[in-house]
Amino acid sequence: TGDHPATRLALKAMEQHVRAGERILDVGTGTGILLAGAYLLGARGAGCDIEYESARTARHNLIRDAYPPRVFAGSLRAVAAASADVVVANINAVTHQTLAADYARVARRLIILAGFPERHEARVEQALWAHGWHPAGRLSDREWVCLALTQAGDSADY
């Protein structure tokens, strides 16, 4: 619905960093709100969720809002390497840690991660750091944090 601070932070980070025409992958798409946000920004996108009902709900919501319903029920592991300019995920810190290698494998330019409190920020950063991705931007709202990460050596113009 966009009511949770983590969702709002992810949408704000997308608004700041997603470029029109880019390919976005929304991992753990849930209701599809981040994917709909990507379409509003002029990006192309797809979403995945390991829960069939969530993927079905996202498809329904995207169709209702007249967006392409490019959503599948399945794992990020099913996504081809370097197939998204931006990977966005609003899920918990433990899952971000588990998926760090796959985020790094799939994203070409930027990874936007939300859904975790400040007390877990370091563990999320470290997981991505281990795969060559470094924080390039940070947003927060109360205890919630959203990180934008780029590959080592990329310019600050992300």
C-alpha positions as CSV (number, residue, x, y, z in Angstrom):
1,T,0.0,0.0,0.0
2,G,3.0,2.3,0.4
3,D,2.0,3.1,4.0
4,H,5.1,1.5,5.7
5,P,8.2,3.7,6.1
6,A,10.4,1.1,4.4
7,T,8.2,1.1,1.3
8,R,8.2,4.9,1.1
9,L,12.0,4.9,1.4
10,A,12.4,2.5,-1.4
11,L,10.0,4.5,-3.6
12,K,11.9,7.7,-2.7
13,A,15.2,6.1,-3.6
14,M,13.8,4.9,-6.9
15,E,12.6,8.4,-7.6
16,Q,16.1,9.8,-6.9
17,H,18.1,7.2,-8.9
18,V,16.1,5.3,-11.5
19,R,16.4,6.5,-15.0
20,A,13.7,6.3,-17.7
21,G,14.1,3.3,-19.9
22,E,16.1,1.3,-17.4
23,R,15.3,-2.3,-16.6
24,I,14.2,-2.8,-13.0
25,L,13.9,-6.1,-11.1
26,D,11.7,-6.0,-8.0
27,V,12.7,-8.9,-5.8
28,G,10.0,-10.0,-3.3
29,T,7.5,-7.9,-5.3
30,G,4.6,-8.5,-2.8
31,T,1.8,-6.3,-4.0
32,G,3.8,-4.9,-6.9
33,I,4.0,-1.4,-5.6
34,L,7.7,-0.9,-6.3
35,L,7.3,-2.3,-9.8
36,A,4.4,0.1,-10.4
37,G,6.6,2.9,-9.1
38,A,9.3,1.9,-11.6
39,Y,6.7,2.1,-14.5
40,L,5.7,5.6,-13.3
41,L,9.3,6.6,-13.5
42,G,9.5,5.5,-17.1
43,A,11.4,2.3,-16.4
44,R,10.7,-1.2,-17.7
45,G,10.5,-3.9,-15.1
46,A,9.7,-7.3,-13.8
47,G,9.1,-8.7,-10.4
48,C,9.6,-12.0,-8.7
49,D,8.3,-13.4,-5.4
50,I,8.8,-16.9,-4.0
51,E,5.2,-16.9,-2.8
52,Y,2.8,-17.7,-5.5
53,E,-0.1,-15.7,-3.9
54,S,2.1,-12.6,-3.7
55,A,3.1,-12.9,-7.4
56,R,-0.6,-13.4,-8.3
57,T,-1.6,-10.3,-6.2
58,A,1.1,-8.2,-7.9
59,R,0.0,-9.3,-11.3
60,H,-3.6,-8.5,-10.4
61,N,-2.7,-5.0,-9.1
62,L,-0.5,-4.2,-12.1
63,I,-3.2,-5.2,-14.6
64,R,-5.8,-3.2,-12.6
65,D,-3.5,-0.2,-12.8
66,A,-2.8,-0.8,-16.6
67,Y,0.9,-1.7,-16.2
68,P,2.5,-4.7,-17.8
69,P,2.1,-7.6,-15.4
70,R,5.7,-9.0,-15.8
71,V,5.8,-10.9,-12.5
72,F,6.7,-14.5,-11.8
73,A,6.5,-16.8,-8.8
74,G,10.0,-18.0,-8.3
75,S,13.5,-17.2,-7.0
76,L,16.0,-14.6,-7.9
77,R,18.2,-17.5,-8.9
78,A,16.1,-18.0,-12.0
79,V,17.0,-14.5,-13.3
80,A,19.9,-14.2,-15.8
81,A,23.1,-12.5,-14.9
82,A,23.4,-8.7,-15.6
83,S,19.7,-8.6,-16.7
84,A,18.6,-5.6,-14.7
85,D,20.1,-2.1,-14.5
86,V,18.6,-1.7,-11.1
87,V,17.6,-4.4,-8.5
88,V,15.2,-3.2,-5.8
89,A,14.1,-5.2,-2.8
90,N,12.1,-4.3,0.3
91,I,12.6,-7.3,2.4
92,N,14.2,-8.2,5.7
93,A,18.0,-8.0,6.5
94,V,18.5,-11.7,6.8
95,T,17.0,-12.2,3.3
96,H,19.2,-9.4,1.9
97,Q,22.2,-11.1,3.3
98,T,21.2,-14.4,1.8
99,L,20.5,-12.9,-1.6
100,A,23.5,-10.6,-1.7
101,A,25.5,-12.7,-4.3
102,D,22.4,-12.9,-6.5
103,Y,21.7,-9.2,-6.3
104,A,25.3,-8.6,-7.3
105,R,25.0,-11.1,-10.2
106,V,21.8,-9.6,-11.6
107,A,22.3,-5.8,-11.2
108,R,24.3,-3.8,-13.6
109,R,24.2,-0.3,-12.1
110,L,22.4,0.0,-8.8
111,I,21.0,-2.0,-6.0
112,I,18.3,-0.4,-3.8
113,L,17.6,-2.3,-0.5
114,A,15.0,-1.4,2.1
115,G,12.9,-3.2,4.7
116,F,15.3,-3.4,7.6
117,P,15.9,-1.3,10.7
118,E,19.1,0.7,11.3
119,R,20.4,-1.9,13.8
120,H,20.8,-4.3,10.8
121,E,22.3,-1.8,8.4
122,A,25.9,-2.9,8.9
123,R,25.1,-6.6,8.2
124,V,23.4,-5.7,4.9
125,E,26.2,-3.4,3.9
126,Q,28.8,-6.0,4.7
127,A,27.0,-8.7,2.7
128,L,27.0,-6.5,-0.4
129,W,30.5,-5.2,0.2
130,A,31.7,-8.8,0.0
131,H,30.5,-8.9,-3.6
132,G,32.0,-5.5,-4.7
133,W,29.0,-3.2,-4.0
134,H,29.3,-0.2,-1.8
135,P,26.8,2.3,-0.3
136,A,26.4,5.4,-2.5
137,G,23.2,6.7,-0.8
138,R,21.2,6.3,2.3
139,L,17.7,7.3,3.4
140,S,16.1,6.8,6.7
141,D,12.7,7.3,8.4
142,R,12.6,6.6,12.1
143,E,14.3,3.3,12.6
144,W,14.0,2.2,8.9
145,V,16.8,2.5,6.4
146,C,17.1,2.3,2.6
147,L,20.5,1.9,0.9
148,A,21.5,2.6,-2.7
149,L,24.6,0.6,-3.6
150,T,26.9,0.8,-6.6
151,Q,29.9,-1.3,-7.7
152,A,33.3,-0.3,-6.5
153,G,34.9,2.2,-8.8
154,D,31.6,3.5,-10.2
155,S,31.2,7.3,-10.1
156,A,29.0,9.0,-7.5
157,D,26.6,9.9,-10.3
158,Y,24.5,6.8,-9.8
